Amino acid sequence: MEFGLFVQGYVPVARSSVDPQAEHKALMEETEYVIQADKSGFKYAWASEHHFLEEYSHLSANEVFLGYLAHATERIHLGSGIFNPLAPVNHPVKVAEKVAMLDHLSEGRFEFGSGRGAGSHEILGFMPGITDMNHTKEIWEETIAEFPKMWLQDEYVGFQGKHWSLPPRKVFPKPYGKSHPAMWYAAGSPSSYAMAAKKGLGVLGFSVQKVSDMEWVLEQYKTAIREAEPISDFVNDNVMVTSTAICAETHEKAVAIAAAGGLNRLQSLVFRYHDTFPRPEGVPEWPELLPEYTTEIIELLIAEELMICGDPDEVTRQCKRWEQAGADQLSFGLPIGVPYEDTMTTIRLIGEHVIPKIDTDPVHRTTRFREAADCRGSGI
């Protein structure tokens, strides 16, 4: 199992209300988290693209963020988690150009994750008046298979669709190397996992909450990908899942950090903005918040495998549970209101004590897939 980091530009009101530079500091700190993760042996860093989501995510221009990190890092793969390729948000050709440019700047370390937006507040900002949020699926389905053609055809044959069109054009730059970056899809429902697998796409499993959720994820995905009809140059057989992670020198210190991290507000914001997600019983309507997390609640979340938290030995055991369940990649959502130094300690301790015991392959899985495609050459 490989390891990653997920950043999103979280700027909680508890921080912005006392510091006029809170947004700037949060964004700059997140670049430092990724730089440290690169030094600590993490293989992936994912940066969100969200719009209009106050507090929850101020990282909107993630291609700029990732371009900076392409120069500031050496080994870690940098992924869009996500780029939104819906024509009303970002014209598909512009997305293809950004992906190829980041592929060059990172010298083959870029990962192309795509998706359809967070919920009605974000989607309706670009598509006012629609009443069915599933409308975005139609646009994404129409678009996603065009990217490999834009990258690999000398002159892109062009496209005439319902939602966007382009006459034949040469799209530049072409990706770095003979193939193109691995393609991923941010999936939620079981049917979305299966759909991604049939297209040969990796899955960014932001919806997976605990280890037991891996059962239906893998059943849907691993079965379907055996019969993939890839839209790209190669199959990216990969399921990435995310979890909160806090690692400290002792169990007691890790739990105390988690209890003071404002996790209840972040979780409440998830259901404020991701309103297409099913709302679990007991989750209140915004602006009412979930109760503040006590040390007792943190201990319960650890016991229920809803959070990775503890000293390095405990965190290693918790991560191995994800590996045993079949996760291909475990990415940590670290910047969650936890102080900067505690977050950096988590990254360092996981890099020093956890990753060497679980990820013993020096080569990224997606690099292997891409190199195999380079050997075949493209038929697109």
KELOSE-852908 format. One record per residue (C-alpha): residue number from 1; residue in three letters; x, y, z. Coordinates in nm, 3 decimals. Layout:
BEGIN
+-----+------+---------+---------+---------+
| seq | type |       x |       y |       z |
+-----+------+---------+---------+---------+
| NUM |  ALA |       X |       Y |       Z |
...
+-----+------+---------+---------+---------+
END
This chain:
BEGIN
+-----+------+---------+---------+---------+
| seq | type |       x |       y |       z |
+-----+------+---------+---------+---------+
|   1 |  MET |   0.000 |   0.000 |   0.000 |
|   2 |  GLU |   0.124 |   0.346 |  -0.092 |
|   3 |  PHE |   0.079 |   0.667 |   0.106 |
|   4 |  GLY |  -0.038 |   1.014 |   0.018 |
|   5 |  LEU |  -0.136 |   1.351 |   0.159 |
|   6 |  PHE |  -0.453 |   1.548 |   0.085 |
|   7 |  VAL |  -0.473 |   1.927 |   0.120 |
|   8 |  GLN |  -0.768 |   2.156 |   0.059 |
|   9 |  GLY |  -0.704 |   2.504 |   0.199 |
|  10 |  TYR |  -0.907 |   2.471 |   0.518 |
|  11 |  VAL |  -0.941 |   2.811 |   0.687 |
|  12 |  PRO |  -1.164 |   2.770 |   0.995 |
|  13 |  VAL |  -1.335 |   3.076 |   1.142 |
|  14 |  ALA |  -1.155 |   3.014 |   1.470 |
|  15 |  ARG |  -0.836 |   3.103 |   1.284 |
|  16 |  SER |  -0.958 |   3.377 |   1.050 |
|  17 |  SER |  -1.143 |   3.563 |   1.326 |
|  18 |  VAL |  -0.819 |   3.632 |   1.515 |
|  19 |  ASP |  -0.564 |   3.655 |   1.230 |
|  20 |  PRO |  -0.620 |   3.869 |   0.917 |
|  21 |  GLN |  -0.344 |   3.664 |   0.745 |
|  22 |  ALA |  -0.508 |   3.329 |   0.826 |
|  23 |  GLU |  -0.593 |   3.240 |   0.466 |
|  24 |  HIS |  -0.244 |   3.320 |   0.341 |
|  25 |  LYS |  -0.078 |   3.129 |   0.622 |
|  26 |  ALA |  -0.301 |   2.825 |   0.574 |
|  27 |  LEU |  -0.222 |   2.804 |   0.202 |
|  28 |  MET |   0.151 |   2.852 |   0.253 |
|  29 |  GLU |   0.162 |   2.599 |   0.537 |
|  30 |  GLU |   0.002 |   2.342 |   0.310 |
|  31 |  THR |   0.282 |   2.382 |   0.056 |
|  32 |  GLU |   0.524 |   2.308 |   0.342 |
|  33 |  TYR |   0.327 |   1.996 |   0.438 |
|  34 |  VAL |   0.368 |   1.861 |   0.085 |
|  35 |  ILE |   0.738 |   1.949 |   0.074 |
|  36 |  GLN |   0.790 |   1.766 |   0.403 |
|  37 |  ALA |   0.584 |   1.469 |   0.280 |
|  38 |  ASP |   0.816 |   1.449 |  -0.021 |
|  39 |  LYS |   1.118 |   1.435 |   0.211 |
|  40 |  SER |   0.942 |   1.179 |   0.435 |
|  41 |  GLY |   0.874 |   0.920 |   0.166 |
|  42 |  PHE |   0.509 |   0.982 |   0.086 |
|  43 |  LYS |   0.439 |   0.896 |  -0.277 |
|  44 |  TYR |   0.142 |   1.122 |  -0.355 |
|  45 |  ALA |   0.001 |   1.464 |  -0.268 |
|  46 |  TRP |  -0.352 |   1.558 |  -0.376 |
|  47 |  ALA |  -0.481 |   1.916 |  -0.395 |
|  48 |  SER |  -0.849 |   1.997 |  -0.413 |
|  49 |  GLU |  -1.033 |   2.228 |  -0.651 |
|  50 |  HIS |  -1.330 |   2.390 |  -0.479 |
|  51 |  HIS |  -1.510 |   2.717 |  -0.532 |
|  52 |  PHE |  -1.720 |   2.933 |  -0.297 |
|  53 |  LEU |  -1.683 |   2.697 |   0.002 |
|  54 |  GLU |  -1.605 |   2.934 |   0.288 |
|  55 |  GLU |  -1.385 |   2.784 |   0.561 |
|  56 |  TYR |  -1.404 |   2.433 |   0.413 |
|  57 |  SER |  -1.174 |   2.483 |   0.113 |
|  58 |  HIS |  -1.004 |   2.800 |  -0.012 |
|  59 |  LEU |  -0.783 |   2.606 |  -0.256 |
|  60 |  SER |  -0.952 |   2.694 |  -0.585 |
|  61 |  ALA |  -0.662 |   2.748 |  -0.830 |
|  62 |  ASN |  -0.494 |   2.418 |  -0.755 |
|  63 |  GLU |  -0.304 |   2.413 |  -1.085 |
|  64 |  VAL |  -0.107 |   2.716 |  -0.962 |
|  65 |  PHE |  -0.048 |   2.549 |  -0.626 |
|  66 |  LEU |   0.069 |   2.228 |  -0.794 |
|  67 |  GLY |   0.290 |   2.416 |  -1.039 |
|  68 |  TYR |   0.477 |   2.571 |  -0.747 |
|  69 |  LEU |   0.513 |   2.231 |  -0.583 |
|  70 |  ALA |   0.643 |   2.073 |  -0.903 |
|  71 |  HIS |   0.952 |   2.289 |  -0.859 |
|  72 |  ALA |   0.966 |   2.264 |  -0.478 |
|  73 |  THR |   0.959 |   1.882 |  -0.460 |
|  74 |  GLU |   1.166 |   1.602 |  -0.609 |
|  75 |  ARG |   0.996 |   1.262 |  -0.592 |
|  76 |  ILE |   0.637 |   1.289 |  -0.473 |
|  77 |  HIS |   0.363 |   1.260 |  -0.735 |
|  78 |  LEU |   0.133 |   1.563 |  -0.747 |
|  79 |  GLY |  -0.234 |   1.505 |  -0.816 |
|  80 |  SER |  -0.542 |   1.709 |  -0.890 |
|  81 |  GLY |  -0.797 |   1.603 |  -0.635 |
|  82 |  ILE |  -0.969 |   1.721 |  -0.849 |
|  83 |  PHE |  -0.961 |   1.920 |  -1.172 |
|  84 |  ASN |  -1.321 |   1.989 |  -1.266 |
|  85 |  PRO |  -1.347 |   1.924 |  -1.643 |
|  86 |  LEU |  -1.709 |   2.034 |  -1.685 |
|  87 |  ALA |  -1.723 |   2.290 |  -1.965 |
|  88 |  PRO |  -1.916 |   2.553 |  -1.764 |
|  89 |  VAL |  -1.639 |   2.543 |  -1.501 |
|  90 |  ASN |  -1.320 |   2.476 |  -1.701 |
|  91 |  HIS |  -1.310 |   2.429 |  -2.076 |
|  92 |  PRO |  -1.185 |   2.071 |  -2.143 |
|  93 |  VAL |  -0.906 |   2.187 |  -2.374 |
|  94 |  LYS |  -0.775 |   2.420 |  -2.104 |
|  95 |  VAL |  -0.780 |   2.126 |  -1.860 |
|  96 |  ALA |  -0.587 |   1.909 |  -2.107 |
|  97 |  GLU |  -0.327 |   2.185 |  -2.149 |
|  98 |  LYS |  -0.289 |   2.229 |  -1.771 |
|  99 |  VAL |  -0.242 |   1.855 |  -1.718 |
| 100 |  ALA |   0.026 |   1.831 |  -1.986 |
| 101 |  MET |   0.205 |   2.141 |  -1.860 |
| 102 |  LEU |   0.212 |   2.008 |  -1.503 |
| 103 |  ASP |   0.336 |   1.677 |  -1.640 |
| 104 |  HIS |   0.633 |   1.863 |  -1.790 |
| 105 |  LEU |   0.704 |   2.078 |  -1.485 |
| 106 |  SER |   0.702 |   1.771 |  -1.261 |
| 107 |  GLU |   0.884 |   1.555 |  -1.520 |
| 108 |  GLY |   0.620 |   1.284 |  -1.522 |
| 109 |  ARG |   0.502 |   1.310 |  -1.160 |
| 110 |  PHE |   0.155 |   1.448 |  -1.226 |
| 111 |  GLU |  -0.167 |   1.253 |  -1.159 |
| 112 |  PHE |  -0.491 |   1.365 |  -1.326 |
| 113 |  GLY |  -0.788 |   1.329 |  -1.094 |
| 114 |  SER |  -1.124 |   1.453 |  -1.218 |
| 115 |  GLY |  -1.469 |   1.493 |  -1.070 |
| 116 |  ARG |  -1.792 |   1.691 |  -1.084 |
| 117 |  GLY |  -1.794 |   1.937 |  -0.793 |
| 118 |  ALA |  -1.884 |   1.926 |  -0.426 |
| 119 |  GLY |  -2.258 |   1.992 |  -0.410 |
| 120 |  SER |  -2.533 |   2.234 |  -0.499 |
| 121 |  HIS |  -2.363 |   2.548 |  -0.360 |
| 122 |  GLU |  -2.058 |   2.496 |  -0.581 |
| 123 |  ILE |  -2.234 |   2.353 |  -0.887 |
| 124 |  LEU |  -2.507 |   2.618 |  -0.900 |
| 125 |  GLY |  -2.244 |   2.889 |  -0.895 |
| 126 |  PHE |  -2.145 |   2.783 |  -1.247 |
| 127 |  MET |  -2.472 |   2.630 |  -1.366 |
| 128 |  PRO |  -2.750 |   2.841 |  -1.214 |
| 129 |  GLY |  -3.100 |   2.712 |  -1.261 |
| 130 |  ILE |  -3.041 |   2.339 |  -1.288 |
| 131 |  THR |  -3.253 |   2.134 |  -1.052 |
| 132 |  ASP |  -3.085 |   1.795 |  -1.080 |
| 133 |  MET |  -2.725 |   1.776 |  -0.961 |
| 134 |  ASN |  -2.685 |   1.455 |  -1.164 |
| 135 |  HIS |  -2.682 |   1.681 |  -1.470 |
| 136 |  THR |  -2.308 |   1.712 |  -1.411 |
| 137 |  LYS |  -2.261 |   1.340 |  -1.471 |
| 138 |  GLU |  -2.383 |   1.378 |  -1.828 |
| 139 |  ILE |  -2.128 |   1.654 |  -1.895 |
| 140 |  TRP |  -1.843 |   1.459 |  -1.735 |
| 141 |  GLU |  -1.931 |   1.140 |  -1.927 |
| 142 |  GLU |  -1.933 |   1.334 |  -2.253 |
| 143 |  THR |  -1.592 |   1.483 |  -2.182 |
| 144 |  ILE |  -1.361 |   1.243 |  -2.001 |
| 145 |  ALA |  -1.267 |   1.015 |  -2.293 |
| 146 |  GLU |  -1.152 |   1.314 |  -2.501 |
| 147 |  PHE |  -0.847 |   1.392 |  -2.289 |
| 148 |  PRO |  -0.623 |   1.105 |  -2.407 |
| 149 |  LYS |  -0.709 |   1.197 |  -2.766 |
| 150 |  MET |  -0.607 |   1.559 |  -2.710 |
| 151 |  TRP |  -0.278 |   1.446 |  -2.558 |
| 152 |  LEU |  -0.183 |   1.163 |  -2.794 |
| 153 |  GLN |  -0.321 |   1.252 |  -3.136 |
| 154 |  ASP |  -0.085 |   1.470 |  -3.338 |
| 155 |  GLU |  -0.386 |   1.677 |  -3.435 |
| 156 |  TYR |  -0.688 |   1.627 |  -3.215 |
| 157 |  VAL |  -0.976 |   1.523 |  -3.438 |
| 158 |  GLY |  -1.208 |   1.766 |  -3.265 |
| 159 |  PHE |  -1.535 |   1.720 |  -3.084 |
| 160 |  GLN |  -1.897 |   1.817 |  -3.133 |
| 161 |  GLY |  -2.101 |   1.742 |  -2.824 |
| 162 |  LYS |  -2.407 |   1.860 |  -2.643 |
| 163 |  HIS |  -2.218 |   2.074 |  -2.392 |
| 164 |  TRP |  -1.900 |   2.180 |  -2.572 |
| 165 |  SER |  -1.725 |   2.155 |  -2.906 |
| 166 |  LEU |  -1.390 |   2.213 |  -3.072 |
| 167 |  PRO |  -1.282 |   2.194 |  -3.437 |
| 168 |  PRO |  -0.971 |   1.988 |  -3.522 |
| 169 |  ARG |  -0.672 |   2.148 |  -3.352 |
| 170 |  LYS |  -0.322 |   2.060 |  -3.238 |
| 171 |  VAL |  -0.333 |   2.075 |  -2.857 |
| 172 |  PHE |  -0.007 |   2.179 |  -2.688 |
| 173 |  PRO |   0.195 |   2.091 |  -2.498 |
| 174 |  LYS |   0.190 |   1.718 |  -2.541 |
| 175 |  PRO |   0.254 |   1.525 |  -2.219 |
| 176 |  TYR |   0.603 |   1.449 |  -2.093 |
| 177 |  GLY |   0.716 |   1.116 |  -2.238 |
| 178 |  LYS |   0.531 |   0.884 |  -2.473 |
| 179 |  SER |   0.210 |   0.831 |  -2.279 |
| 180 |  HIS |   0.015 |   1.059 |  -2.044 |
| 181 |  PRO |  -0.053 |   1.101 |  -1.669 |
| 182 |  ALA |  -0.258 |   0.838 |  -1.489 |
| 183 |  MET |  -0.628 |   0.920 |  -1.480 |
| 184 |  TRP |  -0.847 |   0.904 |  -1.167 |
| 185 |  TYR |  -1.211 |   0.973 |  -1.079 |
| 186 |  ALA |  -1.348 |   1.102 |  -0.749 |
| 187 |  ALA |  -1.620 |   0.845 |  -0.682 |
| 188 |  GLY |  -1.880 |   0.816 |  -0.409 |
| 189 |  SER |  -2.144 |   0.552 |  -0.472 |
| 190 |  PRO |  -2.078 |   0.184 |  -0.551 |
| 191 |  SER |  -2.203 |   0.239 |  -0.905 |
| 192 |  SER |  -1.946 |   0.518 |  -0.951 |
| 193 |  TYR |  -1.663 |   0.285 |  -0.848 |
| 194 |  ALA |  -1.778 |   0.027 |  -1.101 |
| 195 |  MET |  -1.815 |   0.292 |  -1.373 |
| 196 |  ALA |  -1.462 |   0.421 |  -1.311 |
| 197 |  ALA |  -1.325 |   0.066 |  -1.322 |
| 198 |  LYS |  -1.493 |  -0.007 |  -1.655 |
| 199 |  LYS |  -1.324 |   0.300 |  -1.799 |
| 200 |  GLY |  -0.988 |   0.190 |  -1.656 |
| 201 |  LEU |  -0.969 |   0.483 |  -1.415 |
| 202 |  GLY |  -0.827 |   0.486 |  -1.065 |
| 203 |  VAL |  -1.065 |   0.593 |  -0.789 |
| 204 |  LEU |  -1.018 |   0.877 |  -0.544 |
| 205 |  GLY |  -1.230 |   0.734 |  -0.264 |
| 206 |  PHE |  -1.304 |   1.041 |  -0.056 |
| 207 |  SER |  -1.629 |   0.876 |   0.055 |
| 208 |  VAL |  -1.466 |   0.580 |   0.229 |
| 209 |  GLN |  -1.502 |   0.644 |   0.603 |
| 210 |  LYS |  -1.364 |   0.332 |   0.770 |
| 211 |  VAL |  -1.188 |   0.004 |   0.699 |
| 212 |  SER |  -1.507 |  -0.198 |   0.669 |
| 213 |  ASP |  -1.619 |   0.027 |   0.382 |
| 214 |  MET |  -1.340 |  -0.121 |   0.173 |
| 215 |  GLU |  -1.541 |  -0.440 |   0.127 |
| 216 |  TRP |  -1.800 |  -0.290 |  -0.104 |
| 217 |  VAL |  -1.543 |  -0.059 |  -0.264 |
| 218 |  LEU |  -1.323 |  -0.346 |  -0.372 |
| 219 |  GLU |  -1.609 |  -0.575 |  -0.466 |
| 220 |  GLN |  -1.747 |  -0.316 |  -0.707 |
| 221 |  TYR |  -1.414 |  -0.192 |  -0.837 |
| 222 |  LYS |  -1.179 |  -0.490 |  -0.857 |
| 223 |  THR |  -1.442 |  -0.707 |  -1.025 |
| 224 |  ALA |  -1.525 |  -0.446 |  -1.288 |
| 225 |  ILE |  -1.167 |  -0.346 |  -1.369 |
| 226 |  ARG |  -1.082 |  -0.699 |  -1.483 |
| 227 |  GLU |  -1.303 |  -0.629 |  -1.785 |
| 228 |  ALA |  -1.204 |  -0.265 |  -1.829 |
| 229 |  GLU |  -1.238 |  -0.098 |  -2.167 |
| 230 |  PRO |  -0.991 |   0.183 |  -2.092 |
| 231 |  ILE |  -1.057 |   0.526 |  -2.234 |
| 232 |  SER |  -0.691 |   0.611 |  -2.178 |
| 233 |  ASP |  -0.357 |   0.465 |  -2.282 |
| 234 |  PHE |  -0.347 |   0.228 |  -1.985 |
| 235 |  VAL |  -0.555 |   0.090 |  -1.700 |
| 236 |  ASN |  -0.494 |   0.258 |  -1.365 |
| 237 |  ASP |  -0.594 |  -0.021 |  -1.127 |
| 238 |  ASN |  -0.593 |   0.186 |  -0.809 |
| 239 |  VAL |  -0.825 |   0.269 |  -0.520 |
| 240 |  MET |  -0.713 |   0.558 |  -0.300 |
| 241 |  VAL |  -0.891 |   0.616 |   0.031 |
| 242 |  THR |  -0.859 |   0.904 |   0.274 |
| 243 |  SER |  -0.850 |   0.918 |   0.652 |
| 244 |  THR |  -0.774 |   1.173 |   0.917 |
| 245 |  ALA |  -0.435 |   1.097 |   1.072 |
| 246 |  ILE |  -0.262 |   1.232 |   1.382 |
| 247 |  CYS |   0.061 |   1.076 |   1.502 |
| 248 |  ALA |   0.252 |   1.190 |   1.811 |
| 249 |  GLU |   0.519 |   1.056 |   2.040 |
| 250 |  THR |   0.257 |   0.909 |   2.276 |
| 251 |  HIS |  -0.101 |   0.792 |   2.246 |
| 252 |  GLU |  -0.217 |   1.046 |   2.503 |
| 253 |  LYS |  -0.062 |   1.337 |   2.317 |
| 254 |  ALA |  -0.212 |   1.230 |   1.983 |
| 255 |  VAL |  -0.560 |   1.203 |   2.135 |
| 256 |  ALA |  -0.526 |   1.542 |   2.302 |
| 257 |  ILE |  -0.422 |   1.702 |   1.970 |
| 258 |  ALA |  -0.721 |   1.543 |   1.795 |
| 259 |  ALA |  -0.965 |   1.653 |   2.065 |
| 260 |  ALA |  -0.844 |   2.014 |   2.034 |
| 261 |  GLY |  -0.848 |   2.017 |   1.652 |
| 262 |  GLY |  -1.203 |   2.135 |   1.588 |
| 263 |  LEU |  -1.290 |   1.819 |   1.397 |
| 264 |  ASN |  -1.660 |   1.864 |   1.469 |
| 265 |  ARG |  -1.669 |   2.188 |   1.269 |
| 266 |  LEU |  -1.487 |   2.036 |   0.973 |
| 267 |  GLN |  -1.725 |   1.739 |   0.969 |
| 268 |  SER |  -2.024 |   1.973 |   0.993 |
| 269 |  LEU |  -1.889 |   2.168 |   0.694 |
| 270 |  VAL |  -1.864 |   1.844 |   0.495 |
| 271 |  PHE |  -2.239 |   1.799 |   0.520 |
| 272 |  ARG |  -2.304 |   2.171 |   0.470 |
| 273 |  TYR |  -2.143 |   2.173 |   0.127 |
| 274 |  HIS |  -2.157 |   1.810 |   0.013 |
| 275 |  ASP |  -2.534 |   1.812 |   0.025 |
| 276 |  THR |  -2.559 |   1.538 |  -0.236 |
| 277 |  PHE |  -2.414 |   1.296 |   0.024 |
| 278 |  PRO |  -2.666 |   1.101 |   0.234 |
| 279 |  ARG |  -2.697 |   1.276 |   0.571 |
| 280 |  PRO |  -2.641 |   1.026 |   0.851 |
| 281 |  GLU |  -2.887 |   1.021 |   1.136 |
| 282 |  GLY |  -2.779 |   1.263 |   1.408 |
| 283 |  VAL |  -2.593 |   1.506 |   1.179 |
| 284 |  PRO |  -2.758 |   1.847 |   1.229 |
| 285 |  GLU |  -2.845 |   2.103 |   0.963 |
| 286 |  TRP |  -2.595 |   2.387 |   0.926 |
| 287 |  PRO |  -2.533 |   2.624 |   1.106 |
| 288 |  GLU |  -2.587 |   2.385 |   1.395 |
| 289 |  LEU |  -2.269 |   2.188 |   1.457 |
| 290 |  LEU |  -2.190 |   1.838 |   1.565 |
| 291 |  PRO |  -2.089 |   1.828 |   1.933 |
| 292 |  GLU |  -1.729 |   1.911 |   2.011 |
| 293 |  TYR |  -1.505 |   1.607 |   2.010 |
| 294 |  THR |  -1.385 |   1.504 |   2.354 |
| 295 |  THR |  -1.101 |   1.265 |   2.426 |
| 296 |  GLU |  -1.369 |   0.999 |   2.483 |
| 297 |  ILE |  -1.515 |   1.062 |   2.136 |
| 298 |  ILE |  -1.168 |   1.047 |   1.981 |
| 299 |  GLU |  -1.103 |   0.713 |   2.151 |
| 300 |  LEU |  -1.434 |   0.585 |   2.013 |
| 301 |  LEU |  -1.347 |   0.702 |   1.660 |
| 302 |  ILE |  -1.014 |   0.519 |   1.687 |
| 303 |  ALA |  -1.185 |   0.203 |   1.812 |
| 304 |  GLU |  -1.440 |   0.220 |   1.528 |
| 305 |  GLU |  -1.154 |   0.266 |   1.275 |
| 306 |  LEU |  -1.287 |   0.605 |   1.172 |
| 307 |  MET |  -0.961 |   0.784 |   1.252 |
| 308 |  ILE |  -0.591 |   0.703 |   1.248 |
| 309 |  CYS |  -0.451 |   0.837 |   1.571 |
| 310 |  GLY |  -0.184 |   0.736 |   1.821 |
| 311 |  ASP |   0.186 |   0.679 |   1.864 |
| 312 |  PRO |   0.392 |   0.542 |   1.570 |
| 313 |  ASP |   0.336 |   0.176 |   1.660 |
| 314 |  GLU |  -0.040 |   0.227 |   1.691 |
| 315 |  VAL |  -0.058 |   0.421 |   1.365 |
| 316 |  THR |   0.138 |   0.146 |   1.190 |
| 317 |  ARG |  -0.113 |  -0.116 |   1.308 |
| 318 |  GLN |  -0.404 |   0.105 |   1.201 |
| 319 |  CYS |  -0.254 |   0.160 |   0.856 |
| 320 |  LYS |  -0.191 |  -0.212 |   0.815 |
| 321 |  ARG |  -0.565 |  -0.267 |   0.863 |
| 322 |  TRP |  -0.625 |  -0.058 |   0.551 |
| 323 |  GLU |  -0.358 |  -0.252 |   0.366 |
| 324 |  GLN |  -0.514 |  -0.584 |   0.471 |
| 325 |  ALA |  -0.853 |  -0.458 |   0.353 |
| 326 |  GLY |  -0.704 |  -0.403 |   0.007 |
| 327 |  ALA |  -0.651 |  -0.027 |  -0.022 |
| 328 |  ASP |  -0.395 |   0.055 |  -0.291 |
| 329 |  GLN |  -0.323 |   0.399 |  -0.144 |
| 330 |  LEU |  -0.401 |   0.563 |   0.190 |
| 331 |  SER |  -0.397 |   0.942 |   0.187 |
| 332 |  PHE |  -0.415 |   1.152 |   0.500 |
| 333 |  GLY |  -0.623 |   1.464 |   0.538 |
| 334 |  LEU |  -0.390 |   1.641 |   0.781 |
| 335 |  PRO |  -0.463 |   2.017 |   0.782 |
| 336 |  ILE |  -0.784 |   2.000 |   0.986 |
| 337 |  GLY |  -0.737 |   2.273 |   1.243 |
| 338 |  VAL |  -0.440 |   2.096 |   1.400 |
| 339 |  PRO |  -0.148 |   2.332 |   1.471 |
| 340 |  TYR |   0.131 |   2.351 |   1.215 |
| 341 |  GLU |   0.401 |   2.193 |   1.431 |
| 342 |  ASP |   0.177 |   1.901 |   1.528 |
| 343 |  THR |   0.092 |   1.839 |   1.164 |
| 344 |  MET |   0.459 |   1.845 |   1.064 |
| 345 |  THR |   0.532 |   1.600 |   1.346 |
| 346 |  THR |   0.264 |   1.366 |   1.211 |
| 347 |  ILE |   0.420 |   1.373 |   0.864 |
| 348 |  ARG |   0.771 |   1.315 |   0.997 |
| 349 |  LEU |   0.676 |   1.032 |   1.232 |
| 350 |  ILE |   0.471 |   0.851 |   0.967 |
| 351 |  GLY |   0.757 |   0.890 |   0.721 |
| 352 |  GLU |   1.013 |   0.763 |   0.969 |
| 353 |  HIS |   0.822 |   0.480 |   1.140 |
| 354 |  VAL |   0.516 |   0.378 |   0.936 |
| 355 |  ILE |   0.582 |   0.402 |   0.564 |
| 356 |  PRO |   0.906 |   0.194 |   0.567 |
| 357 |  LYS |   0.716 |  -0.095 |   0.729 |
| 358 |  ILE |   0.434 |  -0.098 |   0.472 |
| 359 |  ASP |   0.544 |   0.056 |   0.140 |
| 360 |  THR |   0.864 |  -0.123 |   0.043 |
| 361 |  ASP |   0.840 |  -0.064 |  -0.334 |
| 362 |  PRO |   1.044 |   0.239 |  -0.441 |
| 363 |  VAL |   0.847 |   0.278 |  -0.765 |
| 364 |  HIS |   0.503 |   0.438 |  -0.782 |
| 365 |  ARG |   0.230 |   0.206 |  -0.907 |
| 366 |  THR |   0.115 |   0.461 |  -1.162 |
| 367 |  THR |   0.470 |   0.496 |  -1.292 |
| 368 |  ARG |   0.476 |   0.122 |  -1.362 |
| 369 |  PHE |   0.143 |   0.144 |  -1.545 |
| 370 |  ARG |   0.260 |   0.437 |  -1.752 |
| 371 |  GLU |   0.594 |   0.280 |  -1.839 |
| 372 |  ALA |   0.412 |  -0.030 |  -1.964 |
| 373 |  ALA |   0.201 |   0.193 |  -2.187 |
| 374 |  ASP |   0.518 |   0.363 |  -2.316 |
| 375 |  CYS |   0.645 |   0.021 |  -2.423 |
| 376 |  ARG |   0.325 |  -0.057 |  -2.612 |
| 377 |  GLY |   0.280 |   0.277 |  -2.775 |
| 378 |  SER |  -0.056 |   0.443 |  -2.812 |
| 379 |  GLY |  -0.340 |   0.319 |  -3.025 |
| 380 |  ILE |  -0.558 |   0.622 |  -2.955 |
+-----+------+---------+---------+---------+
END
